Amino acid sequence: MTHVLQVESINRSFGDRQVLKEVSFEVTAGRMTGFVGGNGAGKTTSMRIILGVLAPDSGRVSWQGTPLTRQMRQRFGYMPEERGLYPKMSPREQLIYFGRLHGLSREAAQRNTTDLLDRMGLGERANDQLESLSLGNQQRVQIAAALVHDPEVLVLDEPFSGLDPLAVDAVVSVLREHTARGVPVLFSSHQLDVVERLCDDLVIIAGGVIRAAGSREGLRAAYTLPRYELRVDGDAGWLRDQPGVTLVDLDGARAVFDLAPGMDDQQVLNAALSRGPVRAFGPVAPSLVEIFREVNQ
């Protein structure tokens, strides 16, 4: 699969403070890439450089192997973390306006606006003033503004902030339609549970440095701890006395445990089988939260 958007060795300082250090990662066509990091990690600065809002001190951003130009960025969809909408205008007026700014005909802008507002659950509020909408609904309009011109690349900074679970599902449904057409999507979020559920690929940044990047499955495999889950018919408390085993969680017939280096998991399985039926046994893949903590230590 072609790597469409490529960030290569980006450095950026503000005064004597370097906020990005040799930042490199790729956003692949038709996949959702989650971009995660703590406050001040460098996510928003990286996104602003991708969009040309800021210039890097060194490095480059390319699209399909070609350094980005203003004309190329016109075909991008961008949602900034800070809302940039007009409070006295209606959602419909704003989306048509933004669609026209990106070169759509009036008819195409109107058609896309109507479709997006309906898909976002805002059809009945399309003609209300934006400031009369809840913050969550304003967030939906902000996302729609990034989508209205059928962008070829999407860069979304904290798109799910302030959205309830149903609104997240509505937004994700629309985004998945874009990735199904081959659009690469880069989105940042502090909500690691949402990122873990949605992303195909993951980039973790801390202190302006990329600490980990790759597919969700690849990273979970790379950072898998020697941790296992066992489910039996009886009480699994006997694991406390098993050599090399450290219990992490025990709830009657279910146990989660770590193995000491060099220990064979089959020894534990055989010990369990000798006591009765084993209903489940296998390694426990780490959550995104666990990976995030490990790479930031």
Secondary structure, 3 states (H helix, E strand, C coil): CCEEEEEEEEEEEECCEEEEEEEEEEEECCCEEEEECCCCCCHHHHHHHHCCCCCCCEEEEEECCEECCHHHHCCEEEECCCCCCCCCCCHHHHHHHHHHHCCCCHHHHHHHHHHHHHHCCCHHHCCCCHHHCCHHHHHHHHHHHHHCCCCCEEEEECCCCCCCHHHHHHHHHHHHHHHHCCCCEEEECCCHHHHHHHCCEEEEEECCEEEEEEEHHHHHHHCCCCEEEEEECCCCHHHHHCCCEEEEEEECCEEEEEECCCCCHHHHHHHHHCCCCEEEEEECCCCHHHHHHHHCC
